[in-house]
């Protein structure tokens, strides 16, 4: 009896309930649980206490969270999945709903790491930035050549001025 009480006070039950026990500790606890009803009773009380603490400290999710989760799951189910088999053409398994709001606002981008959603407005922003970059590059080249030409003219004028002063 004394050994069982020492075992109950050792903290092995708490580490088991919290998932921090090693394999050896788990095996020892399960063997003692089957042999001694005190261990089983203490374990049940500890689990009930931990469950009450978790319920007391739980934070309720916002009211529309389940609706968002369900919508995300439905979207995953209805998204197109491509299946590639060696030596065969890709087969589309399901088609997205063309009238859904999500497909109108986002472009599906597929990569090795998964999916990424980009709002369609960014396509136009990136296009505008690209075109503006080309325009600024053209202006930079133009003004560089103008500056070089002006520097050559100034150099020629200095030479002419020094020649006129010598005469």
C-alpha positions, 0 to 999 in steps of 0.5 A: 500500500505504501508503494502505491501511495508513493507512486500516486504522489510521484507525479507519474499520473500527471505526466501521463495525463498531460502526455509527457510520460515516456514509454516505460512510464506508460507501461508501468502505469498501465500494469499498475492500473490493471493490478491496483484499483487505487491507481485507476481511481486516481487516474479517473479523478485526475482526468476529470479534474483536468477536463473541468479545468479545460472547460472552465478556461475554454474560450468560445469561438466567434459565432460564425466560425463553424460556418467559415470552416464549413465553407472552407471544407466545401470549397476544398471539395469543389475545387478542381483536382488534377490526377496525373497517371504515368503515360496518360493525359491529366483527368479533371475530377471535379469542376468549380462552380462558375457562379461562385463569388470566390472564383471571380475574385481570386486566381488559383495558383498551384505550386509544389507547396500547395495553393496560393490565392491572389486577388485579381486586382494585383494582376493589373497592379503588377502589369502597371508596375512593369510598364512604368518600369520600362518607361522609366528605364527608357527615360533613364537611357534617354537622359543618360545619352543626352547628358553624355552628348551635352558633356561632349558639346561642353568639352568642344566649347571649352576647346574652342574657347581656349583656342580663341583666347590663344589667338 
